[in-house]
Amino acid sequence: MFAIDLVDDDFDKLNIFVDALEVMSVGVSWGGFESLVLPAYKGNNLANLQERGLPASHIRMYLGLEDPTSVLADIEQALNQAYGPQ
């Protein structure tokens, strides 16, 4: 498990990033093998995140058994969709 914070708290970019992921799915783990992503901000819990010291751009990721290069490529292409190629 690891987490990333996007460069800004733009909820639209957060949604674009998460929706663009193809290898990783949105969800929580119940002991499965798949890679998962879970954004901390749900659109209505900003006060709770601030109390916990988390930015709205905080995203938790759980790595499964997929090829690590596929997961990295998936994250990269999703970032490119949200922010444009770097």
Secondary structure in CASP SS format (residue, H / E / C, confidence):
PFRMAT SS
TARGET T0000
AUTHOR 0000-0000-0000
METHOD secondary structure of the structure
MODEL  1
M C 1.00
F E 1.00
A E 1.00
I E 1.00
D E 1.00
L C 1.00
V C 1.00
D C 1.00
D C 1.00
D C 1.00
F H 1.00
D H 1.00
K H 1.00
L H 1.00
N H 1.00
I H 1.00
F H 1.00
V H 1.00
D H 1.00
A H 1.00
L C 1.00
E C 1.00
V C 1.00
M C 1.00
S E 1.00
V E 1.00
G C 1.00
V C 1.00
S C 1.00
W C 1.00
G C 1.00
G C 1.00
F C 1.00
E C 1.00
S C 1.00
L E 1.00
V E 1.00
L E 1.00
P E 1.00
A C 1.00
Y C 1.00
K C 1.00
G C 1.00
N C 1.00
N C 1.00
L H 1.00
A H 1.00
N H 1.00
L H 1.00
Q H 1.00
E H 1.00
R H 1.00
G C 1.00
L C 1.00
P C 1.00
A C 1.00
S C 1.00
H E 1.00
I E 1.00
R E 1.00
M E 1.00
Y E 1.00
L C 1.00
G C 1.00
L C 1.00
E C 1.00
D C 1.00
P H 1.00
T H 1.00
S H 1.00
V H 1.00
L H 1.00
A H 1.00
D H 1.00
I H 1.00
E H 1.00
Q H 1.00
A H 1.00
L H 1.00
N H 1.00
Q H 1.00
A H 1.00
Y H 1.00
G C 1.00
P C 1.00
Q C 1.00
END
